[in-house]
Amino acid sequence: MTKNKLAPLLETLLVLALFAAVYLPAISKTEFHIDEAHWIGTSNMFEAYLKGEFTSSIWNETHTTLTNPPVPRYFIGISRLIGGFHLPDLNKLWDFEKSVSFNKRVGAMPSDQLIWWSRLPMAILAIFTSMIGYLFAKKLGGGWAGAFWVFFCAANPYLITLLDRAMAESSILFFTFLACGSYYLALRAYPDNKRATILLLAATGISIGLAAGSKLNGFGSLAGVVGILFLVIWKEKTTIASKFSTFALLSIFVTLVAVLTFWGTYPYLWPNPVGRTVKMFNNRISEMTYQTGQHSPDYIDSPQKRVVLLPTRIFQDYSTIRFQGSLAVNLLFTVLGIAVLIKKARNWWLLGEENLLAIVILALGFAASLPTIFTMLDWDRYYLFPVVFSSLFISVAFGWVFTLIQNTLLKKFPSTR
C-alpha cells in the first residue's frame, strides 16, 4: 500500500480511536436515567425474537409493546449476553409511580455491571455515528469542517450522555445517518447503474425502518428521501409521464422496504400490521398528553414558550459552544452552514455539479428534526436531531470560514518552494 493510500486509512483509524476514547470511558461515568431500567428490563424481547418465540406473551399488547419499538432492546440483549447476563439477571420493570428507593428494594434497579454491558452497544453505535458524521462534514466542508465536527462531538456532554445511555437515542441516530449515507450513494449511482441504485435504495429503506424500529419518529427522514427523489428524477431529460412513473415506483419501493423492515423487527405488529402501527402512533400521542400532566413543569403549554424554549435548548443549553449569548453565535453559524449547503445544492440543480450530499443532509436533517418543533415536553432527548444536525451545519460554516482565511493567507504569503 502506497503512502497516499495509507494516509486516509490512518486518518480514519485515528478519528475512530478519538471517538472511542470519548464514548467508551463515559459508559461508567454517565448518570443513570430511570428509563434505562425499562429498556434493560424489557430486553428479554431479544431472546424471544432470536429463538423464534413469536407467539410468546412478551408480544401481547401491553404498555411496553405499544410505547417503544424493540430495536434498541435487541442491541442491549446482544451485548448483555456477551457480558454473561441472561434472563434471570434482568431487573424487574420499573414502577414510575413509586420512588427510586422503592424500585431499588424490589429489584427494579439494574446492577452496575448490567448497566455497563447494556450501554456498551450504544457507545459503539455513537462511535460509528460520529465517524459517519465526520465523513459527511469533510465531504461538505473540507478538512476544517471535519476537524470542527470532531470537536463538537468530543466536547459536548449532552451528546456523550444521551448517546451512551441504554436507551433509543444512539440507535435512531445511527440508522438515520446510515440512511443519509446510503441514500447519497444511491443518488450518485442513479440513473447509470440501476442495480446499484436499487440495492442502495433498499439499504436506505432498511436503515429508515430500523431507525423507526428504535423510535417511531425514525420514519421522519422518509419525507426527505421522497422529496429529493422527485427533484433528482425531475432533472432527467425524459417525458413527464416517464418522470412520474419512475418517481412513483422508486418512492413506493423505498417506502415499502422501510415499512416492511419496521414490521419485520416487531412480532407484536404481525397479527395486524397496519392497525397496530396506527395504534402505536395514537398511543404515542396519548402517552405524551398523559406525561404533560404528570410532568407539568416540562409541559410546553404555549406557542410563546415554544418559540423561546426550543432555540434556547438547541442553540445554547445543549450545544457544544455554550456561554452567555452563545445562542446568537450558534444560530448565526447554523444559518451560514445551511446557506453554504443551499449554494452547493443550487449548483447541483443549475450547473450539474456533484453536490448531492448537501441536498441529502439538508432534506433528511430537516425532516428528521421536524417532530421536535411539535414536542409537548421539554425533555433533553427530544432535541437530539436538531442539536446534531445544527452541529453539522456549524462545522460546515466554520470549515468555510477557515478555508477562506487559509486561502487568503496563502495568496498573501505564497510558498517559496
ZAMARGU-4260 file (C-alpha; in steps of 0.2 Angstrom, whole numbers, plus 5000, padded with zeros to 4 digits):
<rodrens>
0) 5000/5000/5000 | 5007/5017/4995 | 5009/5032/5006 | 4995/5041/4998 | 4983/5026/5000
5) 4989/5023/5018 | 4985/5041/5024 | 4966/5041/5023 | 4966/5024/5032 | 4977/5030/5046
10) 4966/5046/5047 | 4950/5036/5049 | 4958/5025/5062 | 4964/5040/5072 | 4947/5048/5072
15) 4939/5032/5077 | 4951/5030/5091 | 4947/5048/5097 | 4929/5045/5097 | 4931/5028/5106
20) 4942/5037/5119 | 4927/5049/5122 | 4912/5037/5122 | 4919/5021/5130 | 4926/5029/5146
25) 4909/5038/5148 | 4899/5022/5150 | 4903/5021/5168 | 4903/5039/5171 | 4886/5044/5164
30) 4872/5047/5176 | 4859/5033/5177 | 4842/5038/5170 | 4827/5028/5176 | 4821/5025/5158
35) 4836/5014/5156 | 4829/5002/5169 | 4814/4999/5157 | 4824/4997/5142 | 4836/4984/5150
40) 4822/4975/5159 | 4812/4973/5143 | 4827/4967/5133 | 4820/4949/5136 | 4812/4953/5119
45) 4829/4949/5111 | 4829/4931/5117 | 4811/4928/5111 | 4815/4935/5094 | 4831/4926/5092
50) 4823/4909/5097 | 4808/4912/5086 | 4795/4913/5100 | 4784/4924/5090 | 4768/4919/5100
55) 4776/4922/5117 | 4766/4933/5129 | 4780/4945/5128 | 4772/4951/5111 | 4755/4953/5119
60) 4748/4971/5118 | 4754/4980/5134 | 4760/4997/5138 | 4778/4991/5134 | 4774/4984/5117
65) 4763/4999/5112 | 4775/5013/5118 | 4793/5009/5111 | 4799/4998/5096 | 4811/4985/5101
70) 4827/4988/5090 | 4837/4996/5105 | 4832/4981/5116 | 4840/4969/5103 | 4856/4978/5104
75) 4855/4978/5123 | 4851/4959/5123 | 4866/4955/5112 | 4878/4965/5122 | 4872/4959/5139
80) 4873/4941/5133 | 4891/4943/5128 | 4894/4950/5145 | 4886/4935/5153 | 4869/4942/5158
85) 4855/4931/5155 | 4836/4932/5158 | 4837/4928/5177 | 4849/4943/5178 | 4837/4956/5172
90) 4830/4969/5183 | 4811/4969/5186 | 4801/4983/5177 | 4802/5000/5185 | 4787/5007/5193
95) 4787/5025/5188 | 4773/5029/5201 | 4785/5024/5215 | 4801/5031/5222 | 4819/5026/5217
100) 4822/5019/5234 | 4806/5008/5232 | 4811/5002/5215 | 4829/4998/5222 | 4821/4987/5236
105) 4810/4977/5224 | 4824/4974/5211 | 4820/4986/5198 | 4837/4994/5198 | 4849/4985/5186
110) 4866/4981/5193 | 4881/4992/5188 | 4889/4978/5178 | 4872/4975/5169 | 4870/4994/5165
115) 4888/4994/5158 | 4885/4980/5146 | 4868/4987/5141 | 4876/5004/5137 | 4891/4997/5128
120) 4882/4994/5111 | 4875/5012/5112 | 4893/5019/5114 | 4899/5008/5099 | 4884/5015/5089
125) 4889/5033/5094 | 4907/5030/5089 | 4902/5025/5071 | 4888/5038/5070 | 4901/5051/5074
130) 4913/5044/5061 | 4900/5044/5048 | 4896/5062/5053 | 4915/5066/5051 | 4915/5059/5033
135) 4899/5070/5030 | 4907/5086/5037 | 4923/5083/5027 | 4914/5080/5011 | 4903/5095/5013
140) 4916/5107/5020 | 4934/5100/5019 | 4946/5096/5032 | 4942/5111/5043 | 4924/5106/5044
145) 4929/5088/5049 | 4940/5094/5062 | 4927/5105/5070 | 4914/5091/5069 | 4926/5080/5079
150) 4927/5094/5092 | 4908/5096/5093 | 4906/5078/5096 | 4920/5075/5108 | 4917/5091/5119
155) 4898/5090/5121 | 4892/5082/5137 | 4874/5082/5131 | 4878/5071/5116 | 4890/5060/5126
160) 4877/5057/5140 | 4862/5055/5128 | 4871/5043/5116 | 4879/5032/5130 | 4863/5028/5139
165) 4855/5011/5137 | 4840/5019/5128 | 4835/5023/5110 | 4844/5039/5105 | 4860/5031/5099
170) 4851/5018/5089 | 4839/5030/5080 | 4853/5042/5076 | 4865/5029/5069 | 4852/5022/5057
175) 4847/5039/5052 | 4865/5044/5047 | 4866/5027/5039 | 4851/5031/5029 | 4859/5048/5024
180) 4875/5039/5018 | 4866/5025/5008 | 4854/5037/5000 | 4868/5049/4994 | 4877/5034/4986
185) 4860/5028/4978 | 4858/5045/4970 | 4876/5045/4964 | 4873/5029/4956 | 4856/5034/4948
190) 4852/5033/4933 | 4868/5025/4926 | 4869/5010/4937 | 4852/5003/4940 | 4857/4988/4950
195) 4867/4998/4962 | 4853/5011/4964 | 4840/4998/4968 | 4852/4990/4981 | 4857/5006/4989
200) 4839/5012/4990 | 4834/4996/4998 | 4848/4999/5011 | 4841/5017/5013 | 4824/5009/5017
205) 4831/4996/5028 | 4840/5010/5038 | 4825/5020/5040 | 4815/5005/5045 | 4827/5001/5059
210) 4828/5020/5064 | 4809/5019/5066 | 4811/5002/5075 | 4821/5012/5088 | 4809/5026/5089
215) 4794/5030/5079 | 4800/5047/5073 | 4813/5037/5064 | 4801/5037/5049 | 4803/5056/5048
220) 4818/5056/5036 | 4807/5046/5024 | 4799/5063/5019 | 4816/5070/5014 | 4820/5054/5004
225) 4804/5055/4994 | 4806/5074/4991 | 4824/5073/4985 | 4819/5059/4974 | 4807/5069/4965
230) 4820/5083/4961 | 4833/5071/4955 | 4820/5062/4943 | 4813/5079/4938 | 4830/5084/4931
235) 4830/5069/4919 | 4828/5073/4900 | 4813/5061/4899 | 4794/5064/4896 | 4783/5070/4911
240) 4774/5053/4911 | 4791/5044/4912 | 4796/5055/4926 | 4781/5052/4937 | 4780/5034/4934
245) 4799/5032/4939 | 4796/5043/4954 | 4781/5033/4960 | 4789/5016/4958 | 4805/5021/4967
250) 4796/5031/4981 | 4784/5016/4984 | 4799/5004/4984 | 4809/5013/4997 | 4794/5016/5007
255) 4789/4998/5007 | 4806/4992/5011 | 4806/5004/5026 | 4789/4999/5032 | 4792/4980/5030
260) 4808/4982/5039 | 4800/4990/5053 | 4786/4977/5054 | 4799/4963/5052 | 4808/4968/5068
265) 4792/4968/5079 | 4782/4952/5081 | 4769/4962/5091 | 4763/4970/5075 | 4762/4954/5065
270) 4743/4950/5069 | 4738/4966/5062 | 4752/4977/5055 | 4743/4992/5049 | 4731/4993/5063
275) 4743/4990/5077 | 4756/5003/5069 | 4742/5016/5069 | 4738/5011/5087 | 4756/5014/5092
280) 4756/5031/5084 | 4740/5036/5093 | 4747/5029/5109 | 4762/5039/5107 | 4751/5055/5106
285) 4741/5049/5121 | 4757/5045/5131 | 4764/5062/5128 | 4747/5070/5133 | 4747/5060/5149
290) 4766/5064/5153 | 4762/5083/5151 | 4750/5081/5166 | 4762/5071/5176 | 4777/5082/5172
295) 4769/5099/5171 | 4785/5109/5173 | 4791/5101/5157 | 4775/5105/5148 | 4777/5117/5133
300) 4760/5124/5135 | 4760/5139/5123 | 4767/5145/5106 | 4776/5159/5115 | 4785/5147/5127
305) 4789/5136/5112 | 4797/5150/5102 | 4808/5155/5116 | 4812/5137/5123 | 4817/5127/5108
310) 4830/5139/5101 | 4837/5141/5119 | 4839/5122/5121 | 4846/5118/5103 | 4857/5133/5101
315) 4863/5136/5119 | 4859/5124/5133 | 4863/5108/5123 | 4876/5115/5110 | 4895/5112/5111
320) 4898/5131/5111 | 4890/5136/5127 | 4891/5153/5136 | 4880/5168/5139 | 4874/5174/5122
325) 4880/5158/5113 | 4863/5156/5106 | 4866/5170/5094 | 4883/5164/5089 | 4877/5146/5086
330) 4861/5152/5077 | 4872/5163/5065 | 4884/5149/5061 | 4870/5137/5058 | 4862/5148/5046
335) 4878/5151/5037 | 4881/5132/5036 | 4864/5130/5029 | 4867/5144/5016 | 4884/5135/5011
340) 4874/5119/5008 | 4860/5128/4999 | 4873/5136/4987 | 4880/5118/4984 | 4863/5111/4981
345) 4859/5126/4969 | 4875/5122/4960 | 4869/5104/4958 | 4852/5109/4952 | 4858/5123/4939
350) 4876/5118/4935 | 4876/5099/4937 | 4890/5099/4950 | 4891/5084/4961 | 4884/5091/4977
355) 4871/5078/4981 | 4877/5076/4999 | 4872/5094/5003 | 4854/5092/4997 | 4853/5075/5006
360) 4859/5082/5023 | 4848/5097/5021 | 4832/5087/5017 | 4834/5072/5029 | 4841/5083/5043
365) 4826/5095/5042 | 4814/5080/5040 | 4821/5071/5055 | 4821/5087/5066 | 4804/5092/5062
370) 4795/5082/5075 | 4805/5092/5088 | 4795/5108/5083 | 4779/5099/5089 | 4786/5091/5105
375) 4774/5094/5120 | 4788/5090/5133 | 4804/5099/5137 | 4815/5083/5139 | 4833/5083/5133
380) 4832/5068/5122 | 4818/5076/5111 | 4831/5089/5105 | 4844/5076/5098 | 4841/5078/5080
385) 4841/5097/5079 | 4856/5098/5090 | 4866/5085/5080 | 4862/5092/5063 | 4865/5110/5068
390) 4882/5105/5074 | 4885/5098/5057 | 4879/5114/5049 | 4890/5124/5061 | 4905/5113/5057
395) 4902/5117/5038 | 4901/5135/5042 | 4917/5135/5052 | 4925/5125/5038 | 4920/5138/5025
400) 4927/5152/5036 | 4943/5144/5040 | 4946/5138/5022 | 4943/5156/5016 | 4955/5163/5029
405) 4968/5149/5024 | 4966/5153/5005 | 4968/5172/5008 | 4984/5169/5018 | 4991/5158/5005
410) 4988/5171/4992 | 4996/5184/5003 | 5011/5174/5008 | 5014/5162/4994 | 5025/5147/4997
415) 5043/5150/4992 | 5046/5132/4987
</rodrens>
